[in-house]
Amino acid sequence: MPKSKVPKDAKVISTTWVMKKKSNGTFWVRVNARGFMQVAGEHYNADSVSSPVTNKATIRVVLVLSIIFK
């Protein structure tokens, strides 16, 4: 979003890129909000912060169980 469209009373939180090279030559990349600039309850709801994570094995197990139990 361009800075011209950000409301005047809004606090803009900067971000950083984290990049790591994996052993197979590919890169693992993510964007991080600079959390030290945030205030709980003002910039985010502390009760709803989560980072869901899964892997292929978990998805396969759930799919197999859904097939077995219809």
ABEGO torsion letter per residue (X at the ends): XBAAABBAABBBBBBBBBBBBBAAGBBBBBBBBBAAABBBGAABBAAABBBBBBBAAAAAAAAAAAAAAX
